[in-house]
Amino acid sequence: MMRRILLALLALPALSTLSTPPAAAEEFRQPVIGDVVVTAYKDAGGRRDYQCNGHTYTNHRGTDLGIIGRFAAQDAGRDVVAAAAGVVVRRHDGEFDRCESGDCAGGGGFGNHVALEHADGMVTWYAHLRRDSVRVQIGDRVACGQVIGQVGSSGFSTGPHLHFEVRPGGVAAAADDPYAGPCGGPVSYWVEQGGYRGLPGDVCADGPEPEPEPEPEPPAGPDMHLSIGLELPPRACDFEDCADAIRDGSSGGVPDAWVGETLRWVVVVHNRGAGGTADESPDDAAVELAYAVPPGFAVADYVIETDHPAYDRTTWVRNDAMDNPANPPADAPPAAGILRLNRYSAGEAKRVVFTLRAVERAVDGVELRAWVRHLRDHYGEKTGWDDPVETNRGQTFNGGDLRVGQRVGLFDPRRFLFDSADAGAIEGWRRCGDDVGRLQLNTSAQALAVEVTGDRPCIESPPIAVDVAELRGLRLRVRQHQGPRTGVIGWQTAAEPSFDRSRQVIFETAGGGAFEALHLAPEWAGTVTRLRLWPVLSNGAGDPWFDVAEVRLVAEAPGEDPPEPEPEPEPEPEPEPEPEAEPQPEPPPEPEPPPEPEPPPEPEPEPTPQPEPEPAGDGADGGLPGGEAAGDSSSGGCRAAPPSGATPLWPGVGLLLLGLRRAVNRAAGAG
């Protein structure tokens, strides 16, 4: 990059006699057509923009270009164009595009977006676009000034604007400022930078942009397009995309649903054609949408909505397809099914909003799927996700196959198991100190392998949010290959976001290379937001590896080894009460012979009294990992508690009295 070359030249004393710097790098044009203003520059650090003023916000990595007129202007359409020629390397569409809260999920926080890679390896991002406006596909070559989408307010946005970001080499962390200035770069990336608070030039580096080709006339009949979106509850985190909670291995780059969460899955079927569909009939559906929700999710309900009569894909009302008797019950839909959407008018969009509950962990991910199964007189039948497209009139719509999928990771914040087949999937854990070397998945042992390089190795979980009011323990399964060692696990809460001595439990491992199950008793309250593990407080010489196979927040009391979960038996149905009838005289029952009295049971031998267990220490002298030295582990460890309940002193006497009482009762009943 020219900027890097310039910095290298300025760093050489022998070249300090250069009288003029190299020419500006003429690369990018202003990427929005119409009336726009710069609402925020890239943060150069300390909330300073490229002129060292405050027209930015903390950690902002791009340039925001807001449109005059807000949502009215968005509805009218404000085109976004390629700032330079390039190849589409990323695109995302179908997300809600009227966000005003700044925390609408979808597209990794960027909402609907496009990324272009240019000839020099630079990648430009165009984010928060209008839904269904993205006009390019991955792999397309686009010219400078070519329309790639429209301005919207999707993802983490508070109003209609374009977030334009420049990434050298495509690396997010290396996002660069395209403006030259005392707090920006030494060289501008714009063809014409313009003045402060003004706009860059709108002419491409190779000259005026070519006249855009006229839009093709929409087909006379229906032209169906399909898109999906996933709306997750808002979360707090300390990285860019809070929806992507587990960012490593096969789960990286996809949203993660937490077990226990409720989320919305939105499937939109939009008719962009100038004509409507055929009418619905009992024997032939106008439009059929099929869907499949994978294991890990439970479908709570669904609703079918339309944007008729506005046709703006923002004004949604209940559609009469909800009353179609062929559709499954709205409050108890199956995990996979077919929905009749009834007929469409020209330009009409309908959406199906599913309410899903995440119920089972699947860190390697699952896929939500939807496809148009049938379009009367035009498209059908496509009876399954993998079935080929069949068309009645040579139309395939939407570029071919009317199907879309959304991959999702399912993450349980109360249970970390390292059982993925992907060696890169370490469930979001990371180093939190300098005394850890490699941190990787041991796929054969199904454990997180921690290479200990110093005396205070530290790793921590991804952000979580777990109410521990009903939890009574913390379970670890760990192993290390040396002799006895002392470790610590700590936690932070929403009320106290730090790791100090009051929020720690000390534990001991015997070593020897076998996995040990440890059940600890933390004194915690509130909402736990992160875990931190110091596997050993002084490793010494020997094998440097420490393996963590499980970290689980449990409801069992300390000392109880929780059994493997078993399916609960279905309760036997209670007998229905017989209807009351008029009393009828019945013949007296024949007398039964009295039962023979049972002999009293033999008295059992008296159990040997067990000594009372020693109480476990409270950890007050254990020391704080990372700072003070750890004290004697015997003063702060957690030991297994004795089984609850006391053994009767004379069980034989009790059983004898019980047997005599039963014999007397039976004799009395027989008389």
C-alpha positions as CSV (number, residue, x, y, z in Angstrom):
1,M,0.0,0.0,0.0
2,M,1.2,3.5,-0.9
3,R,0.6,4.7,2.7
4,R,2.8,2.0,4.1
5,I,5.5,2.8,1.5
6,L,5.4,6.4,2.5
7,L,5.8,5.6,6.2
8,A,8.8,3.4,5.4
9,L,10.4,6.1,3.3
10,L,9.9,8.7,6.0
11,A,11.5,6.4,8.5
12,L,14.8,6.3,6.5
13,P,17.3,9.1,7.5
14,A,19.0,8.9,4.1
15,L,15.8,10.0,2.4
16,S,14.9,12.8,4.8
17,T,15.8,15.4,2.1
18,L,12.7,14.5,0.1
19,S,11.1,17.8,-0.7
20,T,7.6,16.5,-1.6
21,P,5.7,13.4,-0.6
22,P,4.5,10.9,-3.1
23,A,1.2,11.7,-4.9
24,A,-2.0,10.9,-3.1
25,A,-3.4,7.4,-3.7
26,E,-6.3,8.0,-6.0
27,E,-8.6,5.0,-5.4
28,F,-12.1,5.6,-4.1
29,R,-15.0,7.7,-5.0
30,Q,-17.8,8.8,-2.7
31,P,-20.0,5.6,-2.5
32,V,-23.6,7.1,-2.0
33,I,-25.7,8.7,-4.7
34,G,-27.9,11.7,-3.6
35,D,-28.0,14.1,-0.6
36,V,-25.7,12.7,2.1
37,V,-23.6,14.1,5.0
38,V,-20.7,12.6,6.9
39,T,-22.2,11.8,10.3
40,A,-19.0,10.1,11.8
41,Y,-15.4,9.6,10.8
42,K,-13.1,6.7,11.8
43,D,-12.0,6.9,15.4
44,A,-8.2,7.6,15.4
45,G,-8.1,6.8,19.1
46,G,-9.5,8.7,22.1
47,R,-12.6,9.6,20.1
48,R,-10.7,11.8,17.7
49,D,-11.3,11.9,14.0
50,Y,-8.7,12.4,11.3
51,Q,-8.5,16.2,12.1
52,C,-8.1,15.4,15.8
53,N,-11.7,16.6,16.5
54,G,-14.5,14.7,18.0
55,H,-16.7,14.0,15.0
56,T,-16.6,10.2,15.7
57,Y,-17.4,7.7,18.4
58,T,-15.3,5.2,20.4
59,N,-13.9,2.3,18.3
60,H,-15.6,3.4,15.1
61,R,-13.7,1.7,12.3
62,G,-15.3,3.3,9.2
63,T,-16.9,6.4,7.8
64,D,-20.7,6.9,8.2
65,L,-22.6,8.7,5.4
66,G,-26.1,9.6,6.4
67,I,-28.8,10.4,3.9
68,I,-30.9,13.6,4.1
69,G,-34.5,12.8,4.9
70,R,-34.0,9.7,7.0
71,F,-36.6,6.9,6.4
72,A,-38.6,8.9,3.8
73,A,-35.4,9.1,1.8
74,Q,-34.7,5.5,2.4
75,D,-38.1,4.5,1.1
76,A,-37.5,6.6,-2.0
77,G,-34.3,4.8,-2.6
78,R,-30.7,6.0,-2.2
79,D,-28.2,3.9,-4.3
80,V,-24.9,2.7,-3.0
81,V,-22.2,2.2,-5.6
82,A,-18.8,0.5,-5.7
83,A,-16.1,3.0,-4.6
84,A,-13.7,1.3,-7.0
85,A,-13.7,-1.7,-9.3
86,G,-13.5,-5.1,-7.5
87,V,-14.8,-8.5,-6.9
88,V,-17.7,-9.3,-4.5
89,V,-16.3,-11.4,-1.6
90,R,-19.1,-11.1,0.8
91,R,-22.8,-10.3,0.7
92,H,-25.7,-10.6,3.1
93,D,-29.4,-9.6,2.6
94,G,-32.8,-10.1,4.2
95,E,-32.3,-8.4,7.5
96,F,-34.8,-5.9,9.1
97,D,-33.8,-2.4,7.8
98,R,-35.5,0.2,9.9
99,C,-33.4,-0.2,13.1
100,E,-33.3,2.8,15.4
101,S,-32.0,1.2,18.6
102,G,-28.4,0.5,17.5
103,D,-28.6,-3.2,18.5
104,C,-30.7,-4.9,15.9
105,A,-29.3,-8.4,15.2
106,G,-28.3,-9.8,11.8
107,G,-25.3,-9.8,9.5
108,G,-22.8,-9.7,12.3
109,G,-23.9,-6.2,13.3
110,F,-23.4,-4.9,9.8
111,G,-27.0,-5.9,8.8
112,N,-27.3,-6.3,5.0
113,H,-23.9,-5.6,3.5
114,V,-21.5,-6.1,0.7
115,A,-17.7,-6.4,0.7
116,L,-15.5,-5.9,-2.4
117,E,-11.9,-6.9,-2.8
118,H,-9.8,-4.6,-5.1
119,A,-6.8,-5.3,-7.2
120,D,-4.3,-4.3,-4.5
121,G,-5.8,-6.5,-1.9
122,M,-7.8,-3.7,-0.2
123,V,-11.3,-4.7,0.9
124,T,-14.1,-2.1,1.2
125,W,-17.3,-2.8,3.2
126,Y,-20.7,-1.3,2.6
127,A,-22.9,-1.9,5.6
128,H,-26.4,-1.3,7.0
129,L,-28.1,-1.6,3.5
130,R,-31.8,-1.7,2.8
131,R,-33.4,-5.2,2.8
132,D,-33.7,-6.9,-0.5
133,S,-31.6,-4.2,-2.2
134,V,-28.3,-6.1,-2.7
135,R,-27.9,-6.5,-6.4
136,V,-24.6,-8.5,-6.6
137,Q,-23.6,-12.0,-5.8
138,I,-20.3,-13.4,-4.4
139,G,-17.8,-13.7,-7.3
140,D,-19.3,-10.9,-9.4
141,R,-16.9,-8.4,-10.9
142,V,-18.2,-4.9,-10.5
143,A,-17.1,-1.6,-12.0
144,C,-16.4,1.6,-10.1
145,G,-19.7,3.4,-9.7
146,Q,-21.9,0.3,-10.3
147,V,-24.9,0.1,-8.0
148,I,-24.5,-2.7,-5.5
149,G,-27.4,-1.9,-3.1
150,Q,-29.3,0.9,-1.3
151,V,-28.9,2.8,1.9
152,G,-30.9,1.3,4.9
153,S,-30.7,1.0,8.6
154,S,-30.1,-2.7,9.3
155,G,-27.9,-4.3,12.0
156,F,-26.3,-2.1,14.6
157,S,-27.7,1.2,13.3
158,T,-29.7,4.1,14.6
159,G,-30.9,5.5,11.3
160,P,-30.5,5.3,7.5
161,H,-26.8,5.6,6.6
162,L,-23.9,3.8,4.9
163,H,-21.0,2.5,7.0
164,F,-18.0,2.6,4.6
165,E,-15.0,0.7,5.9
166,V,-11.5,0.2,4.4
167,R,-9.6,-3.0,5.4
168,P,-6.0,-3.5,4.0
169,G,-5.6,-7.1,3.2
170,G,-9.2,-7.7,4.3
171,V,-8.2,-7.7,8.0
172,A,-10.8,-6.2,10.3
173,A,-8.4,-5.3,13.0
174,A,-6.3,-3.3,10.4
175,A,-9.2,-1.1,9.3
176,D,-7.6,2.1,7.9
177,D,-8.7,5.7,7.7
178,P,-9.2,6.8,4.1
179,Y,-8.7,10.4,5.1
180,A,-5.3,12.2,5.3
181,G,-4.9,14.5,8.3
182,P,-2.9,15.0,11.5
183,C,-4.7,12.2,13.3
184,G,-5.5,10.2,10.1
185,G,-3.2,8.8,7.5
186,P,-0.4,10.6,5.6
187,V,-2.0,9.7,2.3
188,S,-5.7,10.0,1.3
189,Y,-7.4,7.0,-0.3
190,W,-10.0,9.2,-2.0
191,V,-9.8,10.4,-5.6
192,E,-10.7,13.8,-4.1
193,Q,-10.9,14.0,-0.3
194,G,-12.8,17.3,-0.1
195,G,-12.9,19.6,3.0
196,Y,-13.6,18.7,6.6
197,R,-17.3,17.8,7.1
198,G,-17.7,18.0,3.3
199,L,-17.9,15.0,0.9
200,P,-15.3,13.2,-1.2
201,G,-15.5,13.5,-4.9
202,D,-18.0,11.4,-6.8
203,V,-15.9,10.6,-9.9
204,C,-14.1,7.3,-10.3
205,A,-10.3,7.3,-10.6
206,D,-10.6,6.2,-14.3
207,G,-12.9,9.1,-15.1
208,P,-16.6,9.6,-15.1
209,E,-18.6,6.5,-14.4
210,P,-20.4,4.8,-17.3
211,E,-24.1,5.4,-17.8
212,P,-25.9,2.6,-15.9
213,E,-27.7,0.1,-18.0
214,P,-31.5,0.5,-17.9
215,E,-33.2,-1.8,-15.5
216,P,-34.9,-4.7,-17.3
217,E,-38.7,-4.6,-17.4
218,P,-40.2,-6.7,-14.7
219,P,-41.9,-9.9,-16.0
220,A,-45.6,-9.7,-16.7
221,G,-46.2,-12.6,-14.3
222,P,-44.9,-13.2,-10.7
223,D,-41.2,-13.0,-10.0
224,M,-40.7,-14.6,-6.6
225,H,-37.6,-14.0,-4.4
226,L,-36.8,-15.6,-1.0
227,S,-34.8,-14.4,1.9
228,I,-34.4,-15.1,5.6
229,G,-33.3,-13.4,8.8
230,L,-32.6,-14.3,12.4
231,E,-33.4,-11.9,15.3
232,L,-31.5,-12.8,18.5
233,P,-32.0,-11.1,21.9
234,P,-29.5,-8.2,22.5
235,R,-26.4,-9.1,24.4
236,A,-23.4,-7.3,26.0
237,C,-19.9,-8.3,24.9
238,D,-16.4,-6.8,24.5
239,F,-15.9,-7.6,20.8
240,E,-17.5,-6.5,17.5
241,D,-20.3,-8.9,17.0
242,C,-22.2,-10.0,20.1
243,A,-24.5,-12.3,18.1
244,D,-21.4,-14.4,17.2
245,A,-20.6,-15.5,20.8
246,I,-18.5,-18.5,19.8
247,R,-16.0,-17.1,17.3
248,D,-13.6,-20.0,16.7
249,G,-13.6,-23.0,14.5
250,S,-16.7,-24.1,12.7
251,S,-18.8,-21.7,14.8
252,G,-16.9,-18.6,13.8
253,G,-18.8,-16.1,11.6
254,V,-22.3,-17.5,12.3
255,P,-24.8,-16.3,14.9
256,D,-25.0,-18.3,18.2
257,A,-28.3,-18.9,20.0
258,W,-28.0,-19.6,23.7
259,V,-29.9,-22.5,25.2
260,G,-32.9,-21.1,27.0
261,E,-33.3,-18.1,24.6
262,T,-36.3,-17.3,22.5
263,L,-35.6,-15.9,19.1
264,R,-37.4,-15.0,15.8
265,W,-36.7,-16.6,12.5
266,V,-38.2,-14.6,9.6
267,V,-38.7,-16.0,6.1
268,V,-39.8,-13.5,3.4
269,V,-41.3,-14.4,0.0
270,H,-41.4,-11.3,-2.2
271,N,-43.1,-11.0,-5.5
272,R,-41.1,-8.5,-7.5
273,G,-43.1,-9.2,-10.7
274,A,-45.6,-6.9,-12.5
275,G,-48.3,-9.6,-12.2
276,G,-49.8,-11.6,-9.4
277,T,-50.1,-15.3,-8.9
278,A,-53.0,-17.6,-9.6
279,D,-55.8,-17.8,-7.1
280,E,-55.7,-20.3,-4.2
281,S,-57.8,-23.4,-4.5
282,P,-58.3,-26.4,-2.2
283,D,-56.7,-28.7,-4.6
284,D,-53.9,-26.5,-5.9
285,A,-52.1,-24.0,-3.7
286,A,-51.2,-20.6,-5.1
287,V,-47.8,-20.5,-3.2
288,E,-46.5,-23.2,-0.8
289,L,-43.5,-22.6,1.5
290,A,-41.8,-25.5,3.1
291,Y,-39.5,-25.2,6.1
292,A,-37.3,-27.4,8.4
293,V,-36.2,-26.5,11.9
294,P,-33.4,-28.8,13.0
295,P,-33.0,-30.6,16.4
296,G,-31.8,-28.1,19.0
297,F,-34.7,-25.8,18.4
298,A,-38.3,-26.1,19.5
299,V,-40.9,-24.2,17.4
300,A,-43.3,-22.3,19.7
301,D,-45.6,-20.6,17.1
302,Y,-45.7,-18.8,13.8
303,V,-47.6,-16.0,12.1
304,I,-48.0,-15.2,8.4
305,E,-48.0,-11.5,7.6
306,T,-48.3,-9.3,4.4
307,D,-47.2,-5.8,3.5
308,H,-50.4,-5.3,1.4
309,P,-51.4,-2.6,0.5
310,A,-48.2,-0.6,1.2
311,Y,-45.9,-3.1,-0.6
312,D,-42.9,-1.6,1.2
313,R,-41.7,-4.7,3.1
314,T,-41.9,-2.7,6.4
315,T,-45.7,-2.4,7.1
316,W,-46.7,-5.9,8.2
317,V,-50.2,-7.0,9.0
318,R,-51.7,-10.5,9.6
319,N,-52.5,-12.3,6.4
320,D,-55.6,-14.4,5.7
321,A,-53.4,-17.3,4.9
322,M,-53.4,-17.8,8.7
323,D,-57.0,-19.0,8.3
324,N,-56.2,-21.6,5.6
325,P,-57.3,-24.9,7.0
326,A,-54.4,-26.7,5.2
327,N,-51.9,-25.0,7.5
328,P,-50.7,-26.4,10.8
329,P,-52.0,-24.9,14.0
330,A,-50.2,-21.6,14.7
331,D,-49.5,-22.3,18.3
332,A,-48.2,-25.9,17.8
333,P,-46.5,-26.1,14.4
334,P,-44.3,-29.2,13.7
335,A,-40.5,-28.9,13.3
336,A,-40.9,-29.3,9.6
337,G,-43.9,-28.6,7.5
338,I,-45.6,-26.8,4.6
339,L,-47.4,-23.5,4.8
340,R,-49.9,-22.2,2.2
341,L,-49.3,-18.5,1.6
342,N,-52.4,-18.0,-0.7
343,R,-52.3,-15.8,-3.7
344,Y,-50.0,-12.8,-4.2
345,S,-50.6,-9.4,-5.8
346,A,-47.9,-7.7,-8.0
347,G,-45.2,-6.3,-5.7
348,E,-46.6,-8.0,-2.6
349,A,-44.3,-9.5,0.1
350,K,-45.3,-12.0,2.7
351,R,-43.3,-13.2,5.7
352,V,-43.5,-16.0,8.1
353,V,-42.3,-15.2,11.6
354,F,-41.4,-18.3,13.6
355,T,-40.8,-18.1,17.3
356,L,-38.1,-20.6,18.2
357,R,-36.7,-21.7,21.6
358,A,-33.1,-22.9,21.8
359,V,-33.3,-26.1,23.8
360,E,-30.1,-28.2,23.1
361,R,-26.4,-27.4,22.6
362,A,-24.9,-27.9,19.1
363,V,-21.7,-25.9,19.0
364,D,-20.8,-27.1,15.6
365,G,-24.0,-25.6,14.2
366,V,-27.3,-26.5,12.7
367,E,-29.1,-25.0,9.7
368,L,-32.6,-23.5,9.5
369,R,-34.0,-24.1,6.0
370,A,-36.9,-22.7,3.9
371,W,-37.8,-23.2,0.3
372,V,-40.7,-22.5,-2.0
373,R,-42.3,-25.9,-2.7
374,H,-44.9,-24.8,-5.3
375,L,-46.1,-21.8,-7.3
376,R,-49.3,-22.5,-9.2
377,D,-48.8,-22.6,-13.0
378,H,-45.2,-21.6,-12.7
379,Y,-43.0,-23.6,-10.3
380,G,-43.4,-27.1,-8.8
381,E,-43.1,-29.5,-7.4
382,K,-40.0,-29.2,-5.2
383,T,-40.8,-31.7,-2.6
384,G,-37.5,-31.5,-0.6
385,W,-34.6,-29.3,0.1
386,D,-32.2,-31.3,-2.1
387,D,-34.7,-32.0,-4.9
388,P,-34.0,-30.3,-8.2
389,V,-35.9,-27.3,-9.4
390,E,-38.9,-28.2,-11.6
391,T,-40.6,-25.4,-13.6
392,N,-43.8,-25.4,-15.6
393,R,-43.0,-22.4,-17.7
394,G,-39.2,-22.2,-17.9
395,Q,-39.0,-19.8,-15.0
396,T,-36.7,-20.5,-12.0
397,F,-37.0,-17.2,-10.2
398,N,-34.5,-15.7,-7.7
399,G,-31.6,-16.8,-10.0
400,G,-32.5,-20.4,-9.9
401,D,-33.5,-22.5,-6.9
402,L,-36.0,-20.8,-4.4
403,R,-34.3,-22.1,-1.3
404,V,-32.4,-20.4,1.5
405,G,-30.6,-21.6,4.7
406,Q,-29.3,-20.0,7.8
407,R,-26.6,-21.7,9.8
408,V,-26.7,-21.2,13.6
409,G,-24.5,-22.3,16.5
410,L,-26.3,-23.5,19.6
411,F,-24.4,-22.6,22.8
412,D,-25.2,-23.5,26.4
413,P,-23.7,-20.9,28.7
414,R,-24.1,-23.2,31.7
415,R,-22.1,-26.1,30.1
416,F,-18.8,-26.2,28.2
417,L,-17.9,-29.5,26.6
418,F,-15.0,-29.8,24.2
419,D,-16.4,-32.6,22.1
420,S,-16.2,-31.0,18.6
421,A,-14.5,-32.8,15.7
422,D,-13.2,-29.4,14.6
423,A,-9.8,-28.8,16.2
424,G,-10.3,-25.1,16.0
425,A,-13.6,-25.1,18.0
426,I,-12.5,-24.2,21.6
427,E,-16.0,-22.9,22.6
428,G,-14.9,-19.3,22.8
429,W,-12.3,-19.7,25.5
430,R,-9.2,-17.5,25.3
431,R,-5.9,-16.7,27.1
432,C,-6.0,-14.0,29.8
433,G,-2.4,-13.9,30.7
434,D,1.2,-14.4,29.4
435,D,1.7,-17.8,31.0
436,V,-0.3,-19.8,28.5
437,G,1.3,-20.9,25.2
438,R,-0.9,-22.9,22.9
439,L,-4.6,-23.2,23.5
440,Q,-6.2,-25.9,21.3
441,L,-8.7,-28.7,21.1
442,N,-7.5,-32.2,21.8
443,T,-10.0,-34.0,19.6
444,S,-9.0,-37.5,20.7
445,A,-9.4,-36.7,24.4
446,Q,-12.3,-34.3,23.7
447,A,-10.7,-31.7,25.9
448,L,-9.3,-28.2,25.8
449,A,-5.5,-28.5,25.9
450,V,-3.8,-25.7,27.8
451,E,0.0,-25.3,27.4
452,V,1.3,-23.9,30.7
453,T,4.4,-21.7,30.2
454,G,4.6,-19.9,33.6
455,D,3.4,-20.0,37.2
456,R,0.0,-18.2,36.6
457,P,-1.6,-19.6,33.5
458,C,-5.0,-18.1,32.9
459,I,-7.8,-18.8,30.5
460,E,-11.4,-17.4,30.5
461,S,-14.7,-18.2,28.9
462,P,-16.7,-16.2,26.4
463,P,-19.2,-13.7,27.9
464,I,-22.2,-15.5,29.4
465,A,-25.3,-14.4,31.4
466,V,-26.4,-17.1,33.9
467,D,-28.6,-16.4,36.9
468,V,-27.1,-18.6,39.6
469,A,-29.9,-18.2,42.1
470,E,-30.9,-21.9,41.8
471,L,-27.4,-23.3,41.0
472,R,-25.5,-25.1,43.8
473,G,-22.3,-26.2,42.3
474,L,-19.6,-26.0,39.7
475,R,-18.3,-29.2,38.1
476,L,-14.9,-29.6,36.5
477,R,-13.4,-32.5,34.7
478,V,-9.7,-31.9,34.3
479,R,-6.4,-33.8,34.2
480,Q,-2.7,-33.0,34.4
481,H,0.3,-35.3,34.2
482,Q,2.3,-34.2,37.2
483,G,1.8,-34.7,40.9
484,P,-0.6,-32.8,43.2
485,R,-1.3,-29.3,42.1
486,T,-3.5,-26.4,43.2
487,G,-5.8,-24.4,40.9
488,V,-8.4,-21.7,41.1
489,I,-11.6,-20.9,39.2
490,G,-13.2,-17.5,39.5
491,W,-16.2,-15.6,38.1
492,Q,-17.4,-12.1,37.5
493,T,-21.0,-10.9,37.8
494,A,-23.0,-8.2,36.2
495,A,-22.9,-6.3,39.5
496,E,-19.1,-6.9,40.1
497,P,-17.3,-7.2,36.8
498,S,-13.9,-8.2,38.2
499,F,-12.1,-11.3,39.4
500,D,-11.1,-10.9,43.1
501,R,-10.6,-13.2,46.0
502,S,-14.3,-13.0,47.1
503,R,-15.3,-14.7,43.8
504,Q,-13.0,-17.7,43.6
505,V,-12.9,-21.3,44.6
506,I,-9.6,-23.2,45.1
507,F,-9.3,-26.8,44.0
508,E,-6.7,-29.6,44.0
509,T,-5.8,-32.1,41.3
510,A,-4.0,-35.3,42.1
511,G,-2.2,-35.6,38.7
512,G,-1.1,-38.8,37.1
513,G,-2.7,-38.3,33.7
514,A,-6.3,-39.4,34.5
515,F,-9.3,-37.1,34.3
516,E,-10.7,-36.1,37.6
517,A,-14.2,-35.0,38.4
518,L,-14.3,-32.1,40.8
519,H,-17.5,-30.7,42.3
520,L,-16.9,-27.3,43.8
521,A,-19.2,-25.1,46.0
522,P,-18.9,-21.4,44.9
523,E,-20.5,-18.8,47.1
524,W,-22.1,-16.8,44.3
525,A,-25.1,-14.7,43.6
526,G,-26.7,-12.7,40.9
527,T,-25.8,-13.1,37.2
528,V,-22.4,-14.7,36.3
529,T,-21.0,-13.0,33.2
530,R,-17.7,-14.8,32.7
531,L,-15.6,-17.6,34.2
532,R,-11.8,-17.5,34.6
533,L,-9.6,-20.6,35.2
534,W,-6.1,-20.8,36.6
535,P,-5.4,-24.5,36.1
536,V,-2.3,-24.5,38.3
537,L,-0.7,-21.9,40.6
538,S,2.8,-23.3,40.3
539,N,3.5,-25.8,37.5
540,G,7.1,-26.8,38.2
541,A,9.0,-29.0,35.9
542,G,7.4,-31.7,33.8
543,D,4.7,-32.1,31.3
544,P,3.3,-28.6,30.6
545,W,-0.1,-29.6,29.4
546,F,-3.4,-29.3,31.4
547,D,-6.6,-30.6,29.9
548,V,-10.1,-29.4,30.6
549,A,-12.9,-31.7,29.4
550,E,-15.8,-30.0,31.1
551,V,-16.8,-26.9,32.9
552,R,-20.5,-27.0,34.0
553,L,-22.7,-24.9,36.3
554,V,-25.0,-27.4,38.0
555,A,-27.9,-27.5,40.4
556,E,-26.6,-30.5,42.4
557,A,-25.1,-30.0,45.9
558,P,-21.4,-30.4,46.3
559,G,-20.3,-34.0,46.7
560,E,-23.0,-35.4,44.5
561,D,-21.7,-36.8,41.2
562,P,-24.6,-35.9,38.9
563,P,-25.9,-38.9,37.0
564,E,-26.0,-39.0,33.3
565,P,-29.4,-37.5,32.2
566,E,-32.0,-40.2,31.5
567,P,-35.3,-39.6,29.8
568,E,-38.1,-39.3,32.3
569,P,-40.6,-42.2,32.1
570,E,-44.0,-41.1,30.8
571,P,-46.5,-41.0,33.7
572,E,-49.1,-43.7,33.7
573,P,-52.5,-42.3,32.9
574,E,-54.8,-42.1,35.9
575,P,-57.9,-44.2,35.6
576,E,-60.9,-42.2,34.6
577,P,-63.6,-42.1,37.3
578,E,-66.6,-44.2,36.5
579,P,-69.9,-42.4,36.1
580,E,-72.1,-42.5,39.1
581,A,-75.0,-44.9,38.9
582,E,-78.1,-45.6,41.0
583,P,-77.1,-47.8,43.9
584,Q,-78.1,-51.4,43.3
585,P,-78.4,-54.1,45.9
586,E,-75.5,-56.4,45.7
587,P,-75.2,-59.9,47.1
588,P,-73.0,-60.1,50.1
589,P,-69.5,-61.1,49.3
590,E,-68.3,-64.5,50.2
591,P,-66.1,-64.4,53.3
592,E,-62.4,-64.9,52.6
593,P,-60.3,-66.9,54.9
594,P,-58.2,-64.8,57.2
595,P,-54.6,-64.4,56.0
596,E,-51.9,-66.1,58.0
597,P,-50.0,-63.6,60.1
598,E,-46.5,-62.8,58.6
599,P,-43.6,-63.7,60.8
600,P,-41.7,-60.6,62.1
601,P,-38.6,-59.8,60.1
602,E,-35.2,-60.7,61.5
603,P,-33.5,-57.7,63.2
604,E,-30.7,-56.3,61.0
605,P,-27.2,-55.9,62.3
606,E,-26.4,-52.5,63.8
607,P,-24.4,-50.3,61.4
608,T,-20.9,-49.3,62.4
609,P,-21.0,-45.5,63.3
610,Q,-19.1,-43.4,60.8
611,P,-16.8,-40.6,61.9
612,E,-18.0,-37.0,61.2
613,P,-16.2,-35.5,58.2
614,E,-13.9,-32.5,58.7
615,P,-15.4,-29.2,57.5
616,A,-14.0,-27.8,54.3
617,G,-12.0,-24.5,54.5
618,D,-13.4,-21.3,53.2
619,G,-10.6,-20.3,50.9
620,A,-9.8,-17.1,52.8
621,D,-6.1,-17.8,52.8
622,G,-5.9,-19.2,49.3
623,G,-4.3,-16.1,47.6
624,L,-5.3,-14.3,44.5
625,P,-4.0,-15.8,41.2
626,G,-1.9,-13.5,39.1
627,G,-0.8,-11.5,42.1
628,E,-0.2,-12.8,45.6
629,A,1.3,-16.3,46.1
630,A,-1.2,-19.1,46.8
631,G,-1.4,-20.3,50.4
632,D,-1.5,-23.9,51.7
633,S,-4.1,-25.6,49.6
634,S,-5.5,-27.4,52.6
635,S,-6.9,-24.1,53.9
636,G,-8.9,-23.3,50.8
637,G,-9.9,-26.5,48.9
638,C,-13.4,-27.8,48.3
639,R,-13.9,-31.3,49.5
640,A,-16.8,-33.7,48.8
641,A,-19.6,-33.3,51.3
642,P,-21.1,-36.4,53.1
643,P,-24.3,-37.9,51.7
644,S,-27.4,-36.2,53.0
645,G,-29.6,-38.0,55.5
646,A,-28.7,-40.0,58.7
647,T,-28.7,-43.8,59.0
648,P,-31.2,-45.0,61.8
649,L,-29.4,-46.4,64.8
650,W,-31.8,-49.4,65.3
651,P,-33.2,-50.3,61.9
652,G,-34.1,-53.9,63.0
653,V,-36.4,-52.7,65.8
654,G,-38.2,-50.4,63.4
655,L,-38.8,-53.1,60.8
656,L,-40.1,-55.5,63.6
657,L,-42.7,-53.0,64.8
658,L,-43.7,-52.3,61.2
659,G,-44.2,-56.0,60.5
660,L,-46.3,-56.6,63.6
661,R,-48.5,-53.5,62.8
662,R,-49.2,-54.8,59.3
663,A,-50.2,-58.2,60.6
664,V,-52.6,-56.7,63.1
665,N,-54.1,-54.4,60.4
666,R,-54.7,-57.3,58.0
667,A,-56.3,-59.4,60.8
668,A,-58.6,-56.6,61.7
669,G,-59.6,-56.0,58.0
670,A,-60.3,-59.7,57.5
671,G,-62.8,-59.7,60.4
